[in-house]
């Protein structure tokens, strides 16, 4: 089982660009871009909390578990 950050999907659903989120959070655009990629292997909990606060979502909406066979990169 793997953990996936759904940030890219949530931004698309809400029509928010990565740049808009980075400006709202006062965070580097490269950080947001990395978190939207499929190659995230670590992230600070504080960063997840900030994203959840900025998007008014809960952490369980942001992070989901997926089976290994559901991951297109495995």
PyMOL Python script that loads the backbone (N, CA, C, O; Angstrom):
from pymol import cmd

cmd.read_pdbstr("""\
ATOM      1  N   UNK A   1       0.840  -1.180   0.000  1.00  0.00           N
ATOM      2  CA  UNK A   1       0.000   0.000   0.000  1.00  0.00           C
ATOM      3  C   UNK A   1       0.885   1.244   0.000  1.00  0.00           C
ATOM      4  O   UNK A   1       1.921   1.285   0.664  1.00  0.00           O
ATOM      5  N   UNK A   2       0.463   2.247  -0.749  1.00  0.00           N
ATOM      6  CA  UNK A   2       1.188   3.511  -0.842  1.00  0.00           C
ATOM      7  C   UNK A   2       0.281   4.652  -0.407  1.00  0.00           C
ATOM      8  O   UNK A   2      -0.944   4.532  -0.397  1.00  0.00           O
ATOM      9  N   UNK A   3       0.911   5.751  -0.051  1.00  0.00           N
ATOM     10  CA  UNK A   3       0.191   6.968   0.330  1.00  0.00           C
ATOM     11  C   UNK A   3       0.315   7.965  -0.816  1.00  0.00           C
ATOM     12  O   UNK A   3       1.389   8.143  -1.391  1.00  0.00           O
ATOM     13  N   UNK A   4      -0.798   8.606  -1.133  1.00  0.00           N
ATOM     14  CA  UNK A   4      -0.807   9.561  -2.237  1.00  0.00           C
ATOM     15  C   UNK A   4      -1.337  10.903  -1.752  1.00  0.00           C
ATOM     16  O   UNK A   4      -2.322  10.962  -1.016  1.00  0.00           O
ATOM     17  N   UNK A   5      -0.689  11.963  -2.161  1.00  0.00           N
ATOM     18  CA  UNK A   5      -1.159  13.317  -1.885  1.00  0.00           C
ATOM     19  C   UNK A   5      -2.020  13.750  -3.065  1.00  0.00           C
ATOM     20  O   UNK A   5      -1.548  13.752  -4.203  1.00  0.00           O
ATOM     21  N   UNK A   6      -3.260  14.111  -2.815  1.00  0.00           N
ATOM     22  CA  UNK A   6      -4.221  14.456  -3.863  1.00  0.00           C
ATOM     23  C   UNK A   6      -4.219  15.935  -4.221  1.00  0.00           C
ATOM     24  O   UNK A   6      -5.208  16.432  -4.759  1.00  0.00           O
ATOM     25  N   UNK A   7      -3.152  16.642  -3.941  1.00  0.00           N
ATOM     26  CA  UNK A   7      -3.143  18.088  -4.135  1.00  0.00           C
ATOM     27  C   UNK A   7      -3.455  18.483  -5.576  1.00  0.00           C
ATOM     28  O   UNK A   7      -4.251  19.394  -5.804  1.00  0.00           O
ATOM     29  N   UNK A   8      -2.854  17.828  -6.529  1.00  0.00           N
ATOM     30  CA  UNK A   8      -3.082  18.166  -7.937  1.00  0.00           C
ATOM     31  C   UNK A   8      -4.560  18.025  -8.300  1.00  0.00           C
ATOM     32  O   UNK A   8      -5.124  18.900  -8.957  1.00  0.00           O
ATOM     33  N   UNK A   9      -5.190  16.927  -7.874  1.00  0.00           N
ATOM     34  CA  UNK A   9      -6.597  16.697  -8.184  1.00  0.00           C
ATOM     35  C   UNK A   9      -7.494  17.740  -7.514  1.00  0.00           C
ATOM     36  O   UNK A   9      -8.449  18.228  -8.118  1.00  0.00           O
ATOM     37  N   UNK A  10      -7.180  18.074  -6.268  1.00  0.00           N
ATOM     38  CA  UNK A  10      -7.994  19.048  -5.539  1.00  0.00           C
ATOM     39  C   UNK A  10      -7.895  20.426  -6.195  1.00  0.00           C
ATOM     40  O   UNK A  10      -8.897  21.127  -6.332  1.00  0.00           O
ATOM     41  N   UNK A  11      -6.695  20.806  -6.594  1.00  0.00           N
ATOM     42  CA  UNK A  11      -6.530  22.100  -7.268  1.00  0.00           C
ATOM     43  C   UNK A  11      -7.306  22.131  -8.576  1.00  0.00           C
ATOM     44  O   UNK A  11      -7.949  23.132  -8.890  1.00  0.00           O
ATOM     45  N   UNK A  12      -7.251  21.037  -9.347  1.00  0.00           N
ATOM     46  CA  UNK A  12      -7.991  20.969 -10.609  1.00  0.00           C
ATOM     47  C   UNK A  12      -9.495  21.057 -10.368  1.00  0.00           C
ATOM     48  O   UNK A  12     -10.201  21.759 -11.093  1.00  0.00           O
ATOM     49  N   UNK A  13      -9.991  20.343  -9.344  1.00  0.00           N
ATOM     50  CA  UNK A  13     -11.429  20.365  -9.025  1.00  0.00           C
ATOM     51  C   UNK A  13     -11.893  21.776  -8.684  1.00  0.00           C
ATOM     52  O   UNK A  13     -13.017  22.159  -9.009  1.00  0.00           O
ATOM     53  N   UNK A  14     -11.041  22.537  -8.041  1.00  0.00           N
ATOM     54  CA  UNK A  14     -11.415  23.885  -7.586  1.00  0.00           C
ATOM     55  C   UNK A  14     -11.019  24.983  -8.559  1.00  0.00           C
ATOM     56  O   UNK A  14     -11.347  26.149  -8.341  1.00  0.00           O
ATOM     57  N   UNK A  15     -10.319  24.628  -9.627  1.00  0.00           N
ATOM     58  CA  UNK A  15      -9.905  25.625 -10.601  1.00  0.00           C
ATOM     59  C   UNK A  15      -8.846  26.574 -10.068  1.00  0.00           C
ATOM     60  O   UNK A  15      -8.801  27.746 -10.441  1.00  0.00           O
ATOM     61  N   UNK A  16      -7.997  26.059  -9.196  1.00  0.00           N
ATOM     62  CA  UNK A  16      -6.920  26.852  -8.608  1.00  0.00           C
ATOM     63  C   UNK A  16      -5.598  26.402  -9.204  1.00  0.00           C
ATOM     64  O   UNK A  16      -5.328  25.204  -9.287  1.00  0.00           O
ATOM     65  N   UNK A  17      -4.781  27.346  -9.617  1.00  0.00           N
ATOM     66  CA  UNK A  17      -3.475  26.980 -10.165  1.00  0.00           C
ATOM     67  C   UNK A  17      -2.478  26.756  -9.034  1.00  0.00           C
ATOM     68  O   UNK A  17      -2.670  27.221  -7.910  1.00  0.00           O
ATOM     69  N   UNK A  18      -1.423  26.042  -9.355  1.00  0.00           N
ATOM     70  CA  UNK A  18      -0.356  25.835  -8.387  1.00  0.00           C
ATOM     71  C   UNK A  18       0.243  27.170  -7.970  1.00  0.00           C
ATOM     72  O   UNK A  18       0.586  27.369  -6.805  1.00  0.00           O
ATOM     73  N   UNK A  19       0.366  28.070  -8.914  1.00  0.00           N
ATOM     74  CA  UNK A  19       0.930  29.395  -8.619  1.00  0.00           C
ATOM     75  C   UNK A  19       0.031  30.179  -7.658  1.00  0.00           C
ATOM     76  O   UNK A  19       0.515  30.831  -6.732  1.00  0.00           O
ATOM     77  N   UNK A  20      -1.280  30.106  -7.889  1.00  0.00           N
ATOM     78  CA  UNK A  20      -2.212  30.796  -6.994  1.00  0.00           C
ATOM     79  C   UNK A  20      -2.086  30.261  -5.566  1.00  0.00           C
ATOM     80  O   UNK A  20      -2.094  31.031  -4.606  1.00  0.00           O
ATOM     81  N   UNK A  21      -1.971  28.943  -5.434  1.00  0.00           N
ATOM     82  CA  UNK A  21      -1.833  28.359  -4.100  1.00  0.00           C
ATOM     83  C   UNK A  21      -0.517  28.777  -3.461  1.00  0.00           C
ATOM     84  O   UNK A  21      -0.474  29.092  -2.272  1.00  0.00           O
ATOM     85  N   UNK A  22       0.548  28.780  -4.239  1.00  0.00           N
ATOM     86  CA  UNK A  22       1.848  29.165  -3.675  1.00  0.00           C
ATOM     87  C   UNK A  22       1.828  30.620  -3.201  1.00  0.00           C
ATOM     88  O   UNK A  22       2.421  30.941  -2.171  1.00  0.00           O
ATOM     89  N   UNK A  23       1.159  31.491  -3.935  1.00  0.00           N
ATOM     90  CA  UNK A  23       1.042  32.886  -3.513  1.00  0.00           C
ATOM     91  C   UNK A  23       0.193  33.011  -2.247  1.00  0.00           C
ATOM     92  O   UNK A  23       0.536  33.762  -1.334  1.00  0.00           O
ATOM     93  N   UNK A  24      -0.904  32.278  -2.200  1.00  0.00           N
ATOM     94  CA  UNK A  24      -1.794  32.316  -1.039  1.00  0.00           C
ATOM     95  C   UNK A  24      -1.081  31.812   0.218  1.00  0.00           C
ATOM     96  O   UNK A  24      -1.297  32.322   1.317  1.00  0.00           O
ATOM     97  N   UNK A  25      -0.226  30.801   0.033  1.00  0.00           N
ATOM     98  CA  UNK A  25       0.463  30.200   1.172  1.00  0.00           C
ATOM     99  C   UNK A  25       1.821  30.828   1.451  1.00  0.00           C
ATOM    100  O   UNK A  25       2.469  30.495   2.443  1.00  0.00           O
ATOM    101  N   UNK A  26       2.256  31.738   0.578  1.00  0.00           N
ATOM    102  CA  UNK A  26       3.596  32.315   0.692  1.00  0.00           C
ATOM    103  C   UNK A  26       4.653  31.208   0.723  1.00  0.00           C
ATOM    104  O   UNK A  26       5.540  31.185   1.577  1.00  0.00           O
ATOM    105  N   UNK A  27       4.523  30.294  -0.241  1.00  0.00           N
ATOM    106  CA  UNK A  27       5.405  29.145  -0.343  1.00  0.00           C
ATOM    107  C   UNK A  27       6.004  29.120  -1.743  1.00  0.00           C
ATOM    108  O   UNK A  27       5.388  29.592  -2.698  1.00  0.00           O
ATOM    109  N   UNK A  28       7.193  28.575  -1.858  1.00  0.00           N
ATOM    110  CA  UNK A  28       7.844  28.508  -3.165  1.00  0.00           C
ATOM    111  C   UNK A  28       7.000  27.710  -4.162  1.00  0.00           C
ATOM    112  O   UNK A  28       6.497  26.639  -3.821  1.00  0.00           O
ATOM    113  N   UNK A  29       6.839  28.213  -5.381  1.00  0.00           N
ATOM    114  CA  UNK A  29       6.090  27.463  -6.397  1.00  0.00           C
ATOM    115  C   UNK A  29       6.676  26.072  -6.652  1.00  0.00           C
ATOM    116  O   UNK A  29       5.937  25.132  -6.946  1.00  0.00           O
ATOM    117  N   UNK A  30       7.991  25.941  -6.540  1.00  0.00           N
ATOM    118  CA  UNK A  30       8.630  24.631  -6.752  1.00  0.00           C
ATOM    119  C   UNK A  30       8.174  23.613  -5.708  1.00  0.00           C
ATOM    120  O   UNK A  30       8.057  22.424  -6.003  1.00  0.00           O
ATOM    121  N   UNK A  31       7.920  24.080  -4.502  1.00  0.00           N
ATOM    122  CA  UNK A  31       7.442  23.180  -3.447  1.00  0.00           C
ATOM    123  C   UNK A  31       6.052  22.663  -3.777  1.00  0.00           C
ATOM    124  O   UNK A  31       5.780  21.470  -3.647  1.00  0.00           O
ATOM    125  N   UNK A  32       5.173  23.563  -4.206  1.00  0.00           N
ATOM    126  CA  UNK A  32       3.813  23.160  -4.582  1.00  0.00           C
ATOM    127  C   UNK A  32       3.863  22.222  -5.790  1.00  0.00           C
ATOM    128  O   UNK A  32       3.148  21.220  -5.827  1.00  0.00           O
ATOM    129  N   UNK A  33       4.685  22.536  -6.755  1.00  0.00           N
ATOM    130  CA  UNK A  33       4.825  21.693  -7.939  1.00  0.00           C
ATOM    131  C   UNK A  33       5.277  20.288  -7.555  1.00  0.00           C
ATOM    132  O   UNK A  33       4.748  19.299  -8.063  1.00  0.00           O
ATOM    133  N   UNK A  34       6.251  20.204  -6.661  1.00  0.00           N
ATOM    134  CA  UNK A  34       6.742  18.899  -6.217  1.00  0.00           C
ATOM    135  C   UNK A  34       5.629  18.112  -5.521  1.00  0.00           C
ATOM    136  O   UNK A  34       5.482  16.911  -5.747  1.00  0.00           O
ATOM    137  N   UNK A  35       4.854  18.780  -4.683  1.00  0.00           N
ATOM    138  CA  UNK A  35       3.779  18.099  -3.966  1.00  0.00           C
ATOM    139  C   UNK A  35       2.661  17.645  -4.901  1.00  0.00           C
ATOM    140  O   UNK A  35       1.898  16.740  -4.561  1.00  0.00           O
ATOM    141  N   UNK A  36       2.560  18.261  -6.064  1.00  0.00           N
ATOM    142  CA  UNK A  36       1.566  17.853  -7.060  1.00  0.00           C
ATOM    143  C   UNK A  36       2.060  16.704  -7.935  1.00  0.00           C
ATOM    144  O   UNK A  36       1.281  16.125  -8.693  1.00  0.00           O
ATOM    145  N   UNK A  37       3.322  16.376  -7.839  1.00  0.00           N
ATOM    146  CA  UNK A  37       3.891  15.308  -8.668  1.00  0.00           C
ATOM    147  C   UNK A  37       3.641  13.947  -8.028  1.00  0.00           C
ATOM    148  O   UNK A  37       3.206  13.859  -6.879  1.00  0.00           O
ATOM    149  N   UNK A  38       3.917  12.903  -8.773  1.00  0.00           N
ATOM    150  CA  UNK A  38       3.757  11.542  -8.265  1.00  0.00           C
ATOM    151  C   UNK A  38       5.021  11.032  -7.583  1.00  0.00           C
ATOM    152  O   UNK A  38       5.080   9.868  -7.187  1.00  0.00           O
ATOM    153  N   UNK A  39       6.020  11.877  -7.441  1.00  0.00           N
ATOM    154  CA  UNK A  39       7.295  11.423  -6.897  1.00  0.00           C
ATOM    155  C   UNK A  39       7.574  11.921  -5.480  1.00  0.00           C
ATOM    156  O   UNK A  39       8.730  11.971  -5.060  1.00  0.00           O
ATOM    157  N   UNK A  40       6.532  12.289  -4.745  1.00  0.00           N
ATOM    158  CA  UNK A  40       6.716  12.775  -3.377  1.00  0.00           C
ATOM    159  C   UNK A  40       7.036  11.591  -2.475  1.00  0.00           C
ATOM    160  O   UNK A  40       6.272  10.629  -2.399  1.00  0.00           O
ATOM    161  N   UNK A  41       8.171  11.673  -1.796  1.00  0.00           N
ATOM    162  CA  UNK A  41       8.507  10.591  -0.874  1.00  0.00           C
ATOM    163  C   UNK A  41       8.583  11.058   0.577  1.00  0.00           C
ATOM    164  O   UNK A  41       8.678  10.237   1.489  1.00  0.00           O
ATOM    165  N   UNK A  42       8.542  12.377   0.796  1.00  0.00           N
ATOM    166  CA  UNK A  42       8.469  12.903   2.160  1.00  0.00           C
ATOM    167  C   UNK A  42       7.950  14.328   2.117  1.00  0.00           C
ATOM    168  O   UNK A  42       8.140  15.069   1.153  1.00  0.00           O
ATOM    169  N   UNK A  43       7.284  14.671   3.209  1.00  0.00           N
ATOM    170  CA  UNK A  43       6.715  16.011   3.320  1.00  0.00           C
ATOM    171  C   UNK A  43       6.575  16.328   4.804  1.00  0.00           C
ATOM    172  O   UNK A  43       6.296  15.444   5.614  1.00  0.00           O
ATOM    173  N   UNK A  44       6.769  17.579   5.148  1.00  0.00           N
ATOM    174  CA  UNK A  44       6.588  18.000   6.534  1.00  0.00           C
ATOM    175  C   UNK A  44       5.108  18.026   6.885  1.00  0.00           C
ATOM    176  O   UNK A  44       4.276  18.451   6.083  1.00  0.00           O
ATOM    177  N   UNK A  45       4.791  17.573   8.077  1.00  0.00           N
ATOM    178  CA  UNK A  45       3.409  17.613   8.538  1.00  0.00           C
ATOM    179  C   UNK A  45       2.907  19.051   8.580  1.00  0.00           C
ATOM    180  O   UNK A  45       1.752  19.313   8.245  1.00  0.00           O
ATOM    181  N   UNK A  46       3.752  19.971   8.983  1.00  0.00           N
ATOM    182  CA  UNK A  46       3.356  21.389   9.031  1.00  0.00           C
ATOM    183  C   UNK A  46       2.945  21.882   7.638  1.00  0.00           C
ATOM    184  O   UNK A  46       2.008  22.670   7.513  1.00  0.00           O
ATOM    185  N   UNK A  47       3.633  21.428   6.605  1.00  0.00           N
ATOM    186  CA  UNK A  47       3.275  21.811   5.236  1.00  0.00           C
ATOM    187  C   UNK A  47       1.887  21.280   4.879  1.00  0.00           C
ATOM    188  O   UNK A  47       1.088  21.988   4.266  1.00  0.00           O
ATOM    189  N   UNK A  48       1.603  20.038   5.261  1.00  0.00           N
ATOM    190  CA  UNK A  48       0.277  19.471   5.011  1.00  0.00           C
ATOM    191  C   UNK A  48      -0.794  20.261   5.759  1.00  0.00           C
ATOM    192  O   UNK A  48      -1.874  20.513   5.226  1.00  0.00           O
ATOM    193  N   UNK A  49      -0.487  20.647   6.993  1.00  0.00           N
ATOM    194  CA  UNK A  49      -1.434  21.449   7.771  1.00  0.00           C
ATOM    195  C   UNK A  49      -1.701  22.787   7.091  1.00  0.00           C
ATOM    196  O   UNK A  49      -2.845  23.240   7.039  1.00  0.00           O
ATOM    197  N   UNK A  50      -0.654  23.421   6.571  1.00  0.00           N
ATOM    198  CA  UNK A  50      -0.806  24.709   5.891  1.00  0.00           C
ATOM    199  C   UNK A  50      -1.648  24.573   4.631  1.00  0.00           C
ATOM    200  O   UNK A  50      -2.495  25.421   4.352  1.00  0.00           O
ATOM    201  N   UNK A  51      -1.416  23.507   3.871  1.00  0.00           N
ATOM    202  CA  UNK A  51      -2.203  23.264   2.657  1.00  0.00           C
ATOM    203  C   UNK A  51      -3.667  23.061   3.025  1.00  0.00           C
ATOM    204  O   UNK A  51      -4.553  23.637   2.394  1.00  0.00           O
ATOM    205  N   UNK A  52      -3.923  22.248   4.037  1.00  0.00           N
ATOM    206  CA  UNK A  52      -5.297  21.995   4.465  1.00  0.00           C
ATOM    207  C   UNK A  52      -5.983  23.288   4.902  1.00  0.00           C
ATOM    208  O   UNK A  52      -7.148  23.515   4.574  1.00  0.00           O
ATOM    209  N   UNK A  53      -5.271  24.127   5.633  1.00  0.00           N
ATOM    210  CA  UNK A  53      -5.842  25.399   6.081  1.00  0.00           C
ATOM    211  C   UNK A  53      -6.124  26.313   4.892  1.00  0.00           C
ATOM    212  O   UNK A  53      -7.173  26.955   4.839  1.00  0.00           O
ATOM    213  N   UNK A  54      -5.201  26.376   3.945  1.00  0.00           N
ATOM    214  CA  UNK A  54      -5.353  27.257   2.786  1.00  0.00           C
ATOM    215  C   UNK A  54      -6.522  26.823   1.899  1.00  0.00           C
ATOM    216  O   UNK A  54      -7.208  27.660   1.314  1.00  0.00           O
ATOM    217  N   UNK A  55      -6.742  25.518   1.804  1.00  0.00           N
ATOM    218  CA  UNK A  55      -7.805  24.994   0.936  1.00  0.00           C
ATOM    219  C   UNK A  55      -9.083  24.660   1.704  1.00  0.00           C
ATOM    220  O   UNK A  55     -10.074  24.236   1.109  1.00  0.00           O
ATOM    221  N   UNK A  56      -9.062  24.848   3.019  1.00  0.00           N
ATOM    222  CA  UNK A  56     -10.193  24.528   3.882  1.00  0.00           C
ATOM    223  C   UNK A  56     -10.647  23.079   3.685  1.00  0.00           C
ATOM    224  O   UNK A  56     -11.818  22.801   3.425  1.00  0.00           O
ATOM    225  N   UNK A  57      -9.675  22.167   3.820  1.00  0.00           N
ATOM    226  CA  UNK A  57      -9.944  20.736   3.718  1.00  0.00           C
ATOM    227  C   UNK A  57      -9.319  20.040   4.921  1.00  0.00           C
ATOM    228  O   UNK A  57      -8.557  20.642   5.677  1.00  0.00           O
ATOM    229  N   UNK A  58      -9.651  18.768   5.085  1.00  0.00           N
ATOM    230  CA  UNK A  58      -9.052  17.967   6.146  1.00  0.00           C
ATOM    231  C   UNK A  58      -7.918  17.136   5.563  1.00  0.00           C
ATOM    232  O   UNK A  58      -7.839  16.929   4.352  1.00  0.00           O
ATOM    233  N   UNK A  59      -7.052  16.668   6.436  1.00  0.00           N
ATOM    234  CA  UNK A  59      -5.899  15.900   5.969  1.00  0.00           C
ATOM    235  C   UNK A  59      -6.333  14.600   5.282  1.00  0.00           C
ATOM    236  O   UNK A  59      -5.657  14.128   4.368  1.00  0.00           O
ATOM    237  N   UNK A  60      -7.454  14.021   5.717  1.00  0.00           N
ATOM    238  CA  UNK A  60      -7.904  12.793   5.055  1.00  0.00           C
ATOM    239  C   UNK A  60      -8.492  13.055   3.672  1.00  0.00           C
ATOM    240  O   UNK A  60      -8.661  12.119   2.891  1.00  0.00           O
ATOM    241  N   UNK A  61      -8.802  14.298   3.360  1.00  0.00           N
ATOM    242  CA  UNK A  61      -9.192  14.651   1.995  1.00  0.00           C
ATOM    243  C   UNK A  61      -7.949  14.844   1.122  1.00  0.00           C
ATOM    244  O   UNK A  61      -7.994  14.640  -0.092  1.00  0.00           O
ATOM    245  N   UNK A  62      -6.860  15.232   1.742  1.00  0.00           N
ATOM    246  CA  UNK A  62      -5.622  15.513   1.018  1.00  0.00           C
ATOM    247  C   UNK A  62      -4.793  14.255   0.779  1.00  0.00           C
ATOM    248  O   UNK A  62      -4.171  14.110  -0.274  1.00  0.00           O
ATOM    249  N   UNK A  63      -4.785  13.351   1.749  1.00  0.00           N
ATOM    250  CA  UNK A  63      -3.949  12.160   1.675  1.00  0.00           C
ATOM    251  C   UNK A  63      -4.832  10.919   1.627  1.00  0.00           C
ATOM    252  O   UNK A  63      -5.752  10.771   2.431  1.00  0.00           O
ATOM    253  N   UNK A  64      -4.551  10.037   0.687  1.00  0.00           N
ATOM    254  CA  UNK A  64      -5.285   8.774   0.572  1.00  0.00           C
ATOM    255  C   UNK A  64      -4.293   7.631   0.424  1.00  0.00           C
ATOM    256  O   UNK A  64      -3.153   7.835   0.005  1.00  0.00           O
ATOM    257  N   UNK A  65      -4.726   6.447   0.766  1.00  0.00           N
ATOM    258  CA  UNK A  65      -3.897   5.266   0.527  1.00  0.00           C
ATOM    259  C   UNK A  65      -4.392   4.565  -0.732  1.00  0.00           C
ATOM    260  O   UNK A  65      -5.592   4.490  -0.998  1.00  0.00           O
ATOM    261  N   UNK A  66      -3.444   4.061  -1.489  1.00  0.00           N
ATOM    262  CA  UNK A  66      -3.776   3.346  -2.725  1.00  0.00           C
ATOM    263  C   UNK A  66      -3.037   2.016  -2.728  1.00  0.00           C
ATOM    264  O   UNK A  66      -1.928   1.900  -2.207  1.00  0.00           O
ATOM    265  N   UNK A  67      -3.667   1.033  -3.317  1.00  0.00           N
ATOM    266  CA  UNK A  67      -3.009  -0.262  -3.470  1.00  0.00           C
ATOM    267  C   UNK A  67      -1.875  -0.117  -4.475  1.00  0.00           C
ATOM    268  O   UNK A  67      -1.942   0.728  -5.367  1.00  0.00           O
ATOM    269  N   UNK A  68      -0.858  -0.918  -4.342  1.00  0.00           N
ATOM    270  CA  UNK A  68       0.300  -0.845  -5.243  1.00  0.00           C
ATOM    271  C   UNK A  68      -0.091  -1.034  -6.695  1.00  0.00           C
ATOM    272  O   UNK A  68       0.502  -0.411  -7.575  1.00  0.00           O
ATOM    273  N   UNK A  69      -1.088  -1.889  -6.969  1.00  0.00           N
ATOM    274  CA  UNK A  69      -1.485  -2.119  -8.358  1.00  0.00           C
ATOM    275  C   UNK A  69      -2.309  -0.975  -8.939  1.00  0.00           C
ATOM    276  O   UNK A  69      -2.521  -0.924 -10.151  1.00  0.00           O
ATOM    277  N   UNK A  70      -2.785  -0.042  -8.079  1.00  0.00           N
ATOM    278  CA  UNK A  70      -3.504   1.136  -8.561  1.00  0.00           C
ATOM    279  C   UNK A  70      -2.551   2.241  -8.965  1.00  0.00           C
ATOM    280  O   UNK A  70      -2.942   3.169  -9.674  1.00  0.00           O
ATOM    281  N   UNK A  71      -1.301   2.155  -8.523  1.00  0.00           N
ATOM    282  CA  UNK A  71      -0.297   3.182  -8.799  1.00  0.00           C
ATOM    283  C   UNK A  71       0.265   2.973 -10.194  1.00  0.00           C
ATOM    284  O   UNK A  71       0.882   1.940 -10.453  1.00  0.00           O
ATOM    285  N   UNK A  72       0.070   3.922 -11.099  1.00  0.00           N
ATOM    286  CA  UNK A  72       0.546   3.759 -12.481  1.00  0.00           C
ATOM    287  C   UNK A  72       2.059   3.742 -12.601  1.00  0.00           C
ATOM    288  O   UNK A  72       2.589   3.360 -13.644  1.00  0.00           O
ATOM    289  N   UNK A  73       2.769   4.150 -11.550  1.00  0.00           N
ATOM    290  CA  UNK A  73       4.232   4.195 -11.607  1.00  0.00           C
ATOM    291  C   UNK A  73       4.883   2.946 -11.052  1.00  0.00           C
ATOM    292  O   UNK A  73       6.111   2.878 -10.996  1.00  0.00           O
ATOM    293  N   UNK A  74       4.104   1.952 -10.639  1.00  0.00           N
ATOM    294  CA  UNK A  74       4.723   0.752 -10.071  1.00  0.00           C
ATOM    295  C   UNK A  74       4.829  -0.355 -11.083  1.00  0.00           C
ATOM    296  O   UNK A  74       5.327  -1.435 -10.767  1.00  0.00           O
TER     297      UNK A  74
END
""", "prot")
cmd.dss("prot")
cmd.show_as("cartoon", "prot")
cmd.util.cbc("prot")
cmd.orient("prot")
